[in-house]
Amino acid sequence: MRLRALLDTRTLGLRLLGGEDELDRTVRGVMTTDLRDPSRYLSGGELVLTGLAWRREPADSERFVRILAAANVAGLAAGEAELGAIPDDLVQACLRHRLPLFAVEEAVSFASITEHVVRQVSSERAGDLAAVVDRHRRLMTSGPAGGGPEVVLDLLGSDLDLRAWVLSPPAGRSPGPRSRTPVPSCPVSWPPGSPASTWPRPAPAAAARTGSPSRAPRTRSSRSATRAVTCDRRC
């Protein structure tokens, strides 16, 4: 979810104090903290909720915001229950570090914000997982028992925007995209009609086998001589 969606949810009681240009940041989680240095518990993308108990002097705001910015959090939401209005030094520190800052109304609990964020993020993750499972199902049903390689190539191109090739054995025959007519052995490509110069060309296995000179079998005496030379060099 985006920070902008949180701001548009009236029931959360969030008021933007700075960072309007950064509202398209993605929120991947939420964390409530009043530690002066919470960096060890941050992985990036969090909306950080704080009651400002860490602030003992104006200089603390710069240090706290610098730590959050280095951890790549999505934004900071400060509650007004402890100090009332959000201190100006915190607002200025967030502006310097381009960190979106929200004020949380006294009537709104951090628990309600946390619940909302977790519910939204979990729903999005469940949707992503469902899409992955559906794509996997379509790939399996479009395989050899379903429609052949051209159907799989169509799926890779339409869903994943990938270029792919199916290489047939040297003496085999492979159908082209959307075609049931056998054609001479060649790669089946996506997108259809892509130039042959872009196809990967593996080295022929037969040529690799016949191109190298054969070695004469080593006799017992030659192996003994080799071991003797090796021994002399090591000694």
C-alpha positions as CSV (number, residue, x, y, z in Angstrom):
1,M,0.0,0.0,0.0
2,R,1.0,3.6,-0.4
3,L,1.4,6.4,2.1
4,R,-1.2,8.4,0.1
5,A,-3.8,5.7,0.9
6,L,-3.2,6.2,4.6
7,L,-3.6,9.9,4.4
8,D,-6.9,9.4,2.5
9,T,-8.3,7.2,5.2
10,R,-10.2,9.6,7.4
11,T,-10.7,7.3,10.4
12,L,-6.9,7.1,11.0
13,G,-6.7,10.8,11.9
14,L,-3.4,11.4,10.1
15,R,-2.4,15.0,9.2
16,L,0.5,15.6,6.8
17,L,3.2,17.9,8.1
18,G,5.8,17.5,5.4
19,G,6.9,15.3,2.5
20,E,4.0,15.7,0.1
21,D,6.2,14.7,-2.8
22,E,7.0,11.4,-1.2
23,L,3.5,10.0,-0.6
24,D,3.9,7.4,-3.3
25,R,6.3,5.4,-1.1
26,T,5.3,1.8,-0.5
27,V,4.4,0.8,3.1
28,R,5.5,-2.8,3.8
29,G,4.9,-2.8,7.5
30,V,4.4,-0.8,10.7
31,M,6.5,-0.3,13.9
32,T,5.8,1.5,17.1
33,T,8.9,2.7,19.0
34,D,10.2,5.3,21.4
35,L,13.8,4.1,21.2
36,R,16.4,6.7,20.5
37,D,18.0,4.3,18.0
38,P,15.5,1.7,16.6
39,S,17.7,0.9,13.6
40,R,18.3,-2.7,14.6
41,Y,14.6,-3.4,14.3
42,L,14.1,-1.7,10.9
43,S,14.3,-3.5,7.6
44,G,13.0,-0.8,5.3
45,G,9.5,0.3,4.2
46,E,7.9,0.6,7.6
47,L,5.6,3.3,8.8
48,V,7.2,4.3,12.2
49,L,4.8,5.3,14.9
50,T,6.3,7.2,17.9
51,G,5.1,9.0,21.0
52,L,8.2,11.2,21.0
53,A,9.4,9.9,24.4
54,W,12.9,9.7,22.9
55,R,13.0,13.5,22.5
56,R,14.7,15.3,25.4
57,E,16.2,18.3,23.5
58,P,15.7,19.7,19.9
59,A,19.0,18.1,18.7
60,D,17.5,14.7,19.3
61,S,15.1,15.2,16.4
62,E,17.9,15.4,13.8
63,R,19.6,12.2,15.2
64,F,16.4,10.3,15.2
65,V,15.2,11.3,11.7
66,R,18.7,10.6,10.3
67,I,18.6,7.0,11.6
68,L,15.1,6.5,10.1
69,A,16.2,7.9,6.7
70,A,19.2,5.7,6.7
71,A,17.0,2.6,7.3
72,N,14.8,3.6,4.3
73,V,11.5,3.7,6.3
74,A,8.4,4.8,4.4
75,G,7.4,7.5,6.8
76,L,7.1,8.8,10.4
77,A,3.8,9.3,12.3
78,A,4.2,11.2,15.6
79,G,1.5,11.2,18.2
80,E,0.2,14.4,19.8
81,A,-0.9,12.8,23.1
82,E,2.4,13.4,24.9
83,L,3.6,16.9,23.7
84,G,0.6,18.3,22.0
85,A,1.7,20.0,18.8
86,I,4.6,18.3,16.9
87,P,7.9,20.2,17.6
88,D,9.1,22.3,14.8
89,D,12.6,20.8,15.0
90,L,11.2,17.4,14.1
91,V,9.3,18.9,11.2
92,Q,12.5,20.6,9.9
93,A,14.6,17.4,10.3
94,C,12.1,15.4,8.3
95,L,12.1,18.1,5.6
96,R,15.9,18.0,5.4
97,H,15.9,14.2,5.1
98,R,12.9,14.0,2.7
99,L,11.0,11.8,5.2
100,P,7.2,12.1,5.2
101,L,5.9,13.2,8.6
102,F,2.4,12.8,9.9
103,A,0.7,14.0,13.1
104,V,-1.6,11.5,14.8
105,E,-4.6,13.0,16.6
106,E,-4.8,12.4,20.3
107,A,-8.1,10.5,19.9
108,V,-6.5,7.9,17.5
109,S,-4.6,5.0,19.0
110,F,-1.5,3.6,17.5
111,A,-3.1,0.2,17.7
112,S,-5.9,1.1,15.3
113,I,-3.3,2.4,12.8
114,T,-1.2,-0.7,13.2
115,E,-4.3,-2.9,12.6
116,H,-5.3,-1.0,9.5
117,V,-1.8,-1.2,8.0
118,V,-1.3,-4.9,8.8
119,R,-4.7,-5.8,7.3
120,Q,-4.0,-3.9,4.1
121,V,-0.5,-5.2,3.6
122,S,-1.6,-8.8,4.3
123,S,-4.4,-8.5,1.8
124,E,-2.0,-7.3,-0.9
125,R,0.5,-10.1,-0.1
126,A,-2.3,-12.7,-0.3
127,G,-3.3,-11.2,-3.7
128,D,0.2,-11.5,-5.0
129,L,0.4,-15.1,-3.8
130,A,-2.9,-16.0,-5.4
131,A,-1.5,-14.5,-8.7
132,V,1.6,-16.6,-8.5
133,V,-0.4,-19.8,-7.8
134,D,-2.8,-19.0,-10.7
135,R,0.2,-18.4,-13.0
136,H,1.7,-21.7,-11.9
137,R,-1.6,-23.6,-12.6
138,R,-1.9,-22.1,-16.0
139,L,1.7,-23.1,-16.9
140,M,1.1,-26.6,-15.7
141,T,-2.2,-27.0,-17.6
142,S,-0.6,-25.4,-20.7
143,G,2.3,-27.9,-20.8
144,P,2.7,-31.0,-23.0
145,A,-0.7,-32.4,-22.0
146,G,-2.5,-29.1,-22.6
147,G,-1.2,-27.2,-25.6
148,G,2.4,-27.7,-26.4
149,P,5.3,-25.3,-26.2
150,E,3.7,-22.5,-28.2
151,V,1.0,-22.1,-25.5
152,V,3.7,-21.9,-22.8
153,L,5.6,-19.3,-24.9
154,D,2.4,-17.3,-25.3
155,L,1.9,-17.3,-21.5
156,L,5.4,-16.2,-20.8
157,G,5.1,-13.4,-23.2
158,S,1.7,-12.1,-22.1
159,D,2.0,-12.5,-18.4
160,L,5.7,-12.1,-17.7
161,D,6.8,-10.1,-20.7
162,L,9.7,-12.5,-21.3
163,R,11.4,-13.6,-24.5
164,A,11.9,-17.4,-24.6
165,W,13.0,-20.1,-27.0
166,V,12.3,-23.9,-27.1
167,L,15.2,-25.8,-28.7
168,S,14.5,-29.1,-30.3
169,P,17.0,-32.0,-30.6
170,P,19.2,-31.9,-33.6
171,A,17.3,-34.7,-35.4
172,G,13.9,-33.7,-34.1
173,R,11.1,-31.6,-35.3
174,S,9.3,-28.8,-33.3
175,P,6.0,-27.0,-34.0
176,G,6.1,-23.2,-34.4
177,P,4.0,-20.7,-32.4
178,R,0.3,-21.3,-32.9
179,S,1.0,-23.9,-35.5
180,R,0.3,-27.7,-35.6
181,T,2.3,-28.3,-38.8
182,P,5.7,-29.9,-38.4
183,V,8.6,-27.8,-39.5
184,P,12.3,-28.6,-39.9
185,S,14.2,-28.6,-36.6
186,C,14.7,-25.1,-35.4
187,P,14.0,-22.9,-32.3
188,V,10.4,-21.9,-31.5
189,S,10.7,-18.2,-30.5
190,W,8.7,-15.6,-28.7
191,P,7.7,-13.1,-29.9
192,P,6.7,-14.9,-33.1
193,G,8.7,-13.9,-36.1
194,S,11.7,-12.7,-34.2
195,P,14.9,-12.8,-36.4
196,A,17.0,-15.9,-36.3
197,S,20.0,-13.9,-35.4
198,T,18.6,-13.3,-31.9
199,W,18.2,-17.0,-31.2
200,P,20.7,-18.7,-28.8
201,R,22.8,-21.2,-30.7
202,P,24.3,-23.9,-28.4
203,A,27.5,-25.7,-29.6
204,P,26.6,-29.0,-31.4
205,A,27.4,-31.9,-29.2
206,A,28.5,-34.1,-32.1
207,A,31.0,-31.6,-33.3
208,A,32.4,-31.2,-29.8
209,R,32.9,-35.0,-29.6
210,T,34.5,-35.4,-33.1
211,G,36.5,-32.2,-33.2
212,S,39.0,-33.0,-30.5
213,P,41.8,-35.5,-31.2
214,S,41.5,-38.9,-29.6
215,R,44.1,-39.8,-27.0
216,A,45.9,-43.1,-27.0
217,P,45.3,-45.3,-24.0
218,R,47.9,-45.0,-21.3
219,T,49.8,-48.2,-20.5
220,R,50.9,-49.4,-17.1
221,S,54.5,-48.3,-17.8
222,S,53.5,-44.8,-18.9
223,R,51.4,-44.4,-15.7
224,S,54.4,-45.6,-13.6
225,A,56.7,-43.1,-15.3
226,T,54.3,-40.3,-14.7
227,R,54.1,-41.2,-11.0
228,A,57.8,-41.3,-10.8
229,V,58.2,-37.9,-12.4
230,T,55.6,-36.5,-10.0
231,C,57.4,-38.0,-7.0
232,D,60.7,-36.6,-8.1
233,R,59.3,-33.1,-8.5
234,R,57.6,-33.2,-5.1
235,C,60.7,-34.5,-3.4
